[in-house]
Amino acid sequence: MIKLPFTDPGNPDTRSPLRFLLWVARLRWKTLLGGVFFGVIWMVAQALMPAAIGQAIQQGIVDSDNQAPRPVVADPARARRDDRPPPA
């Protein structure tokens, strides 16, 4: 069970805005680290989606293979151009 109220964090360092933010970050480093971790995962996922869609378009439309986009969209890491048989 959470004990409320929380213990007194001490006196904030109010000499400058940067020192105050560093004081808060020092007290809440676990929350800050978790936010950074999930933010990086989110941004990497957003960056990889256009690459997967572009790979599917490249294999399906440009290479004239209508079955190729399925493995690329399902699992982009396993679908490689070298693994496919040559078109007939």
JOTAGI-V421006 format. One record per pair of residues at least 12 apart in sequence whose ideal C-beta (glycine too) atoms are under 10 Angstrom apart, sorted by the first residue. I is the first residue (numbers start at 1). GAP is how many residues later the second one is. Records with the same first field share a line. If there is no record, write none. Layout:
BEGIN
I = GAP ; GAP
END
This chain:
BEGIN
9 = 14 ; 15 ; 17 ; 18 ; 19
10 = 13 ; 17
11 = 12
12 = 12 ; 15
13 = 13
48 = 28 ; 29
49 = 27
51 = 25
52 = 17 ; 20 ; 21 ; 22 ; 23 ; 24 ; 25 ; 27
53 = 16 ; 19 ; 20 ; 23
54 = 18
55 = 13 ; 14 ; 17 ; 18 ; 21 ; 24 ; 25 ; 26
56 = 12 ; 13 ; 14 ; 15 ; 16 ; 17 ; 18 ; 20 ; 23
57 = 12 ; 15
58 = 14 ; 23
59 = 12 ; 13 ; 20 ; 21 ; 22 ; 25
60 = 12 ; 13
63 = 18 ; 21 ; 24
64 = 23
65 = 16 ; 19 ; 20 ; 21 ; 22
67 = 17
68 = 13 ; 16 ; 19
71 = 12 ; 13
END
